């Protein structure tokens, strides 16, 4: 198969690590396991994070300038389908609909979201572009049931809306470690939702008995000072590890006792899958998106329970190593069943076949 791939929010080769970049790379790897030749069609980043109409106009103009070259490239290389990852109102796919129409090839989206409430306001033009792109897709694969609701509701006639569970880019589970060390939090330090999760972490730690826990934090970012201030009352019980490479993260997971991350407004969160794959129970709030990657064997506190609900989940796990191990083993088995590369590749193969593309 000859496939074109595009990620308007962030190229898989962008210099800054993030969950979005990691997922784009995972999708590329899954496509390559299908023995597909995948071309990164464009590195144009269409993101407008501020709601600036002038920037939206400039990005649309940049996209229009790229289209003739992409159409010619698609003809030369014989693209059989175009796949876009993460089309939404802040970073719409401004290329795929026009290029696929000109080439007469299927257009597939992965993790597209609809936000019709944004059709008025500062993102109105981009929100409409994202809606138009979603309408143009022959198939849309969704990661979470929350996204699926609007995609199914607003799907044009004949469009296929199909599930694709978030996944790790590996065929096998990582080796188990002792799983007896500190709790581990994994999260970038950005203003907004990430800091809100760190605030919940700090509020929860105040409810845990002093001297019974240690928390390591893997992550960094512009809000590091704010996060450090939140954790200052705990002194050496909280350690900042900074950003870690994937192989370093694997070692951290192997030696941690559990993952603790509330998940405020996370799309889903790859760290939950990584931790559970290493046999760790994940402590998080029961939130849309997040619940799609948490082992169903766990009982997760609802949002209204606040830090007390999180503390009530953590304490038994800290106090009972056998319970912690059983929960981690169940989480590991869950990831093995549904969130590794073979399952994702099979879903992608089936989706491509649905729109008439096969090896």
C-alpha positions as CSV (number, residue, x, y, z in Angstrom):
1,X,0.0,0.0,0.0
2,X,1.1,3.5,-0.7
3,X,-0.3,5.8,2.0
4,X,0.0,9.5,2.8
5,X,0.1,10.5,6.5
6,X,-0.5,13.9,8.0
7,X,-0.7,15.2,11.6
8,X,-1.8,18.9,11.5
9,X,-1.4,19.4,15.3
10,X,2.2,18.2,15.5
11,X,4.4,16.3,13.1
12,X,5.6,12.9,14.4
13,X,9.1,14.3,13.9
14,X,8.6,17.6,15.8
15,X,11.4,18.4,18.2
16,X,9.2,18.7,21.3
17,X,8.0,15.5,22.9
18,X,4.3,15.1,23.8
19,X,1.6,12.5,23.9
20,X,0.3,13.7,20.6
21,X,3.7,13.2,18.9
22,X,4.1,9.8,20.5
23,X,0.7,8.7,19.2
24,X,1.5,9.9,15.7
25,X,4.6,7.9,15.7
26,X,2.7,4.8,17.0
27,X,0.2,5.1,14.1
28,X,3.1,5.3,11.6
29,X,4.6,2.1,13.2
30,X,1.3,0.3,13.0
31,X,0.8,1.2,9.4
32,X,4.3,0.0,8.6
33,X,3.5,-3.4,10.1
34,X,0.9,-3.7,7.4
35,X,3.8,-3.5,4.9
36,X,2.7,-0.1,3.8
37,X,4.9,2.6,2.3
38,X,4.0,5.6,4.3
39,X,4.9,9.2,3.2
40,X,4.7,12.0,5.6
41,X,2.8,14.3,3.3
42,X,3.4,17.6,5.0
43,X,4.9,19.1,8.2
44,X,2.5,22.1,8.1
45,X,1.4,22.7,11.7
46,X,-2.0,24.3,11.5
47,X,-2.4,24.9,15.2
48,X,-3.9,28.2,16.4
49,X,-3.9,28.0,20.1
50,X,-5.0,31.6,20.7
51,X,-8.0,32.0,18.5
52,X,-6.4,34.5,16.2
53,X,-8.3,35.0,12.9
54,X,-5.2,36.5,11.2
55,X,-3.2,33.4,12.0
56,X,-6.0,31.2,10.7
57,X,-6.0,33.2,7.4
58,X,-2.2,32.8,7.1
59,X,-2.3,29.1,7.7
60,X,-5.1,28.6,5.2
61,X,-3.0,30.4,2.6
62,X,0.0,28.2,3.4
63,X,-2.1,25.1,3.0
64,X,-3.3,26.3,-0.4
65,X,0.2,26.9,-1.5
66,X,1.2,23.3,-0.7
67,X,-1.8,21.7,-2.4
68,X,-0.5,21.6,-6.0
69,X,2.8,20.0,-5.0
70,X,1.0,17.4,-2.8
71,X,-1.4,16.5,-5.6
72,X,1.5,16.0,-8.0
73,X,3.4,14.0,-5.4
74,X,0.4,11.8,-4.8
75,X,0.1,11.1,-8.5
76,X,3.8,10.3,-8.9
77,X,4.0,8.1,-5.8
78,X,0.6,6.4,-6.4
79,X,-1.0,7.2,-3.1
80,X,-3.9,4.9,-2.4
81,X,-5.2,6.7,0.7
82,X,-4.6,9.7,2.9
83,X,-4.6,9.3,6.7
84,X,-4.9,12.3,9.0
85,X,-4.3,12.1,12.7
86,X,-6.0,14.6,15.1
87,X,-8.2,17.0,13.2
88,X,-9.9,19.4,15.5
89,X,-10.9,23.1,15.8
90,X,-7.5,24.4,16.9
91,X,-5.6,22.4,14.3
92,X,-7.9,21.4,11.4
93,X,-6.8,19.4,8.4
94,X,-6.5,22.1,5.7
95,X,-4.9,19.7,3.2
96,X,-6.5,16.3,3.2
97,X,-10.0,17.0,1.8
98,X,-8.8,18.9,-1.3
99,X,-5.8,16.6,-2.0
100,X,-7.9,13.4,-1.7
101,X,-10.7,14.9,-3.9
102,X,-8.2,15.8,-6.6
103,X,-6.6,12.4,-6.5
104,X,-9.8,10.5,-6.1
105,X,-8.5,8.4,-3.2
106,X,-10.0,7.5,0.2
107,X,-9.6,10.0,3.0
108,X,-9.3,8.5,6.5
109,X,-9.1,10.4,9.8
110,X,-7.9,9.1,13.2
111,X,-9.0,10.9,16.4
112,X,-11.1,13.6,14.8
113,X,-13.3,15.6,17.1
114,X,-16.3,17.7,16.4
115,X,-16.9,20.9,18.3
116,X,-19.9,22.7,16.8
117,X,-20.1,25.1,19.8
118,X,-16.9,26.6,18.4
119,X,-18.5,27.6,15.1
120,X,-19.0,31.0,16.6
121,X,-16.2,32.9,18.4
122,X,-12.5,33.4,17.7
123,X,-12.0,29.9,16.3
124,X,-15.1,30.0,14.0
125,X,-13.2,29.7,10.8
126,X,-11.0,26.8,11.9
127,X,-13.9,25.1,13.6
128,X,-15.7,25.1,10.3
129,X,-12.6,23.8,8.5
130,X,-12.4,20.9,11.0
131,X,-16.1,20.2,10.5
132,X,-15.7,20.2,6.8
133,X,-12.7,17.9,7.0
134,X,-14.6,15.5,9.2
135,X,-17.5,15.6,6.8
136,X,-15.2,14.8,3.8
137,X,-13.7,11.7,5.4
138,X,-14.7,8.3,4.1
139,X,-13.9,6.8,7.5
140,X,-13.1,8.2,11.0
141,X,-11.4,6.0,13.7
142,X,-12.1,7.2,17.2
143,X,-10.0,6.5,20.4
144,X,-12.7,7.3,23.0
145,X,-16.4,6.7,23.5
146,X,-16.7,10.4,24.3
147,X,-15.4,11.4,20.8
148,X,-17.6,8.7,19.2
149,X,-20.8,10.3,20.4
150,X,-20.5,13.4,18.3
151,X,-18.8,11.6,15.4
152,X,-21.7,9.1,15.1
153,X,-24.3,11.8,15.6
154,X,-23.0,14.1,12.9
155,X,-21.6,11.6,10.5
156,X,-22.7,12.2,6.9
157,X,-24.5,9.4,5.0
158,X,-22.1,6.6,4.0
159,X,-19.2,7.6,6.4
160,X,-17.7,4.8,8.5
161,X,-17.1,5.6,12.2
162,X,-15.0,2.9,13.7
163,X,-13.2,2.2,17.0
164,X,-9.4,2.2,17.4
165,X,-8.3,1.7,21.0
166,X,-5.3,3.9,22.0
167,X,-2.2,1.7,21.9
168,X,1.5,1.3,22.6
169,X,3.9,0.9,19.7
170,X,5.1,-2.6,20.7
171,X,3.9,-6.1,20.1
172,X,4.9,-7.5,23.6
173,X,4.6,-6.4,27.2
174,X,7.8,-4.9,28.8
175,X,9.6,-7.0,31.5
176,X,8.2,-6.8,35.0
177,X,10.3,-5.1,37.7
178,X,10.0,-5.3,41.5
179,X,7.1,-2.8,41.6
180,X,7.9,-1.9,45.2
181,X,9.2,1.6,45.0
182,X,7.6,5.1,45.2
183,X,4.4,6.2,43.6
184,X,5.0,7.8,40.2
185,X,3.3,10.8,38.6
186,X,4.0,11.4,34.9
187,X,2.8,14.7,33.3
188,X,4.1,17.7,31.5
189,X,4.2,20.9,33.5
190,X,2.0,23.2,31.4
191,X,-0.4,25.9,32.6
192,X,-4.0,24.9,32.5
193,X,-5.2,21.2,32.8
194,X,-1.8,19.8,33.6
195,X,-1.3,22.2,36.6
196,X,-4.9,21.4,37.6
197,X,-3.9,17.7,37.8
198,X,-0.8,18.6,39.9
199,X,-3.0,20.6,42.2
200,X,-5.2,17.5,42.8
201,X,-2.0,15.5,43.4
202,X,-0.8,17.9,46.1
203,X,-4.3,18.1,47.7
204,X,-4.4,14.3,47.8
205,X,-0.9,14.0,49.3
206,X,-2.0,16.2,52.2
207,X,-4.5,13.5,53.1
208,X,-2.0,10.6,53.2
209,X,-0.3,9.7,56.4
210,X,3.1,11.4,56.7
211,X,6.0,9.0,56.3
212,X,4.1,6.3,54.5
213,X,4.7,7.4,50.9
214,X,7.2,8.8,48.4
215,X,6.3,10.4,45.1
216,X,8.5,10.7,42.1
217,X,7.5,13.1,39.3
218,X,8.6,12.6,35.7
219,X,8.0,15.7,33.6
220,X,8.9,19.2,33.0
221,X,7.7,22.4,31.3
222,X,7.0,26.1,31.6
223,X,4.9,25.6,34.8
224,X,7.7,23.8,36.7
225,X,7.9,26.6,39.3
226,X,4.2,26.5,40.0
227,X,4.3,22.7,40.4
228,X,7.4,23.0,42.7
229,X,5.5,25.5,44.9
230,X,2.6,23.0,45.2
231,X,4.9,20.2,46.3
232,X,7.2,22.3,48.5
233,X,5.3,21.4,51.8
234,X,6.2,17.8,51.3
235,X,10.0,18.3,51.3
236,X,12.0,15.3,50.2
237,X,8.9,13.1,50.0
238,X,8.4,14.4,46.5
239,X,11.3,14.2,44.0
240,X,11.4,15.9,40.6
241,X,13.1,13.7,38.0
242,X,12.6,15.9,34.9
243,X,11.9,14.7,31.4
244,X,13.0,11.1,30.8
245,X,13.8,9.1,27.7
246,X,11.5,6.1,26.9
247,X,14.0,3.6,28.2
248,X,14.4,5.6,31.4
249,X,10.7,5.7,31.8
250,X,10.5,1.9,31.5
251,X,12.9,1.6,34.5
252,X,10.9,4.1,36.5
253,X,7.7,2.1,35.9
254,X,9.4,-1.2,36.8
255,X,10.5,0.2,40.1
256,X,7.4,2.2,41.0
257,X,4.5,0.9,43.2
258,X,1.7,2.7,41.3
259,X,0.9,5.5,38.9
260,X,-0.9,8.5,40.4
261,X,-2.3,11.0,37.9
262,X,-5.8,12.5,38.2
263,X,-6.1,13.1,34.5
264,X,-7.9,16.5,34.4
265,X,-9.3,16.8,30.8
266,X,-6.8,14.3,29.4
267,X,-7.8,13.1,25.9
268,X,-6.9,9.6,27.2
269,X,-3.2,9.6,28.4
270,X,-0.5,7.2,27.2
271,X,1.2,7.1,30.6
272,X,-1.8,5.1,31.9
273,X,-1.1,2.5,29.2
274,X,2.6,2.5,29.8
275,X,2.3,2.1,33.6
276,X,-0.3,-0.6,33.4
277,X,1.8,-2.5,30.8
278,X,4.5,-2.6,33.4
279,X,2.1,-4.1,35.9
280,X,1.2,-1.0,37.9
281,X,-2.3,-0.1,39.1
282,X,-3.3,3.4,37.9
283,X,-4.9,5.8,40.3
284,X,-7.0,8.4,38.4
285,X,-10.4,10.0,38.4
286,X,-13.2,8.4,36.4
287,X,-13.2,10.9,33.5
288,X,-14.3,10.6,29.9
289,X,-11.4,9.6,27.7
290,X,-9.3,8.5,30.7
291,X,-11.7,5.7,31.4
292,X,-11.1,4.3,27.9
293,X,-7.5,3.3,28.9
294,X,-8.0,2.3,32.5
295,X,-8.3,-1.4,33.4
296,X,-12.0,-2.1,34.0
297,X,-11.1,-4.2,37.0
298,X,-10.4,-1.0,39.0
299,X,-12.8,1.2,40.9
300,X,-12.0,4.9,40.1
301,X,-13.3,7.8,42.1
302,X,-15.6,10.2,40.4
303,X,-14.7,13.9,39.9
304,X,-17.0,15.1,42.7
305,X,-15.1,13.1,45.3
306,X,-12.1,15.3,44.7
307,X,-8.8,14.6,46.5
308,X,-10.5,12.5,49.2
309,X,-11.7,10.0,46.6
310,X,-8.1,9.7,45.2
311,X,-6.7,9.3,48.7
312,X,-9.3,6.6,49.4
313,X,-8.0,4.7,46.4
314,X,-4.4,5.1,47.1
315,X,-4.3,4.1,50.8
316,X,-5.4,0.4,50.4
317,X,-2.8,0.0,47.6
318,X,0.0,1.5,49.7
319,X,-1.0,-0.7,52.7
320,X,-1.5,-4.0,51.0
321,X,1.2,-5.2,48.6
322,X,-0.8,-8.2,47.5
323,X,-3.8,-6.1,46.5
324,X,-1.4,-3.8,44.7
325,X,0.2,-6.7,42.8
326,X,-3.2,-8.2,41.9
327,X,-4.5,-4.9,40.6
328,X,-1.3,-4.4,38.6
329,X,-1.4,-7.8,37.1
330,X,-5.0,-7.3,36.0
331,X,-4.1,-4.0,34.4
332,X,-1.2,-5.6,32.6
333,X,-3.4,-8.3,31.2
334,X,-5.9,-5.7,30.1
335,X,-3.3,-3.8,28.1
336,X,-2.0,-7.0,26.5
337,X,-5.5,-7.8,25.2
338,X,-6.5,-4.5,23.7
339,X,-3.8,-1.8,23.7
340,X,-0.7,-3.2,21.9
341,X,0.5,-2.9,18.3
342,X,-1.0,-6.1,16.9
343,X,-4.6,-5.2,17.9
344,X,-4.1,-1.7,16.5
345,X,-2.7,-2.9,13.2
346,X,-5.6,-5.3,12.8
347,X,-8.1,-2.4,13.3
348,X,-6.2,-0.2,10.8
349,X,-6.1,-3.0,8.2
350,X,-9.9,-3.5,8.6
351,X,-10.6,0.2,8.4
352,X,-8.6,0.5,5.2
353,X,-10.3,-2.5,3.7
354,X,-13.6,-0.9,4.5
355,X,-12.8,2.1,2.2
356,X,-11.4,-0.2,-0.5
357,X,-7.7,-0.2,0.3
358,X,-5.8,-3.4,0.9
359,X,-2.3,-4.8,0.4
